[in-house]
Amino acid sequence: MSDNALQELERFAREQQFNSQYRQYFGDVWDEAGVKDIREMTVQDAERTLKILANSQASPQFVKSLLSPIP
């Protein structure tokens, strides 16, 4: 993945806000990646998150839901 794509993922992640339901569904991914606050996510956090998703063979729907804005 290019640096630009990782930076875009980081920027996008910072715009997101956790809520309890979101955290309930996806908290394990963020915990495993060591992300304490998505608004302060680093490029390294994004890389770890992507590796976790790839290693877990996460479905495209799961990844899309993980990265989707919370209404």
MOGI-V882423 format. One line per field, one symbol per residue. ss: DSSP state (@ for helix, = for strand, . for the rest). psi: psi as a letter, one per 40 degrees, with the letter a starting at -180 (. if undefined). burial: # if it has 9 or more other ideal C-beta (glycine too) atoms within 8 Angstrom, else .. A space follows every 10 residues. Layout:
BEGIN
ss->???
psi->???
burial->???
END
This chain:
BEGIN
ss->..@@@@@@@@ @@@@@....@ @@@@@@@@@@ @@@....@@@ ..@@@@@@@@ @@@@@....@ @@@@@@@... .
psi->hidddddddd ddddeihiid dddddedddd ddefhdhdef hidddddddd dddddefiid ddddddeiih .
burial->.....##.## .###.#.... .##..#..## ..#.#..#.. #.#.###### .##....... .##.###... .
END
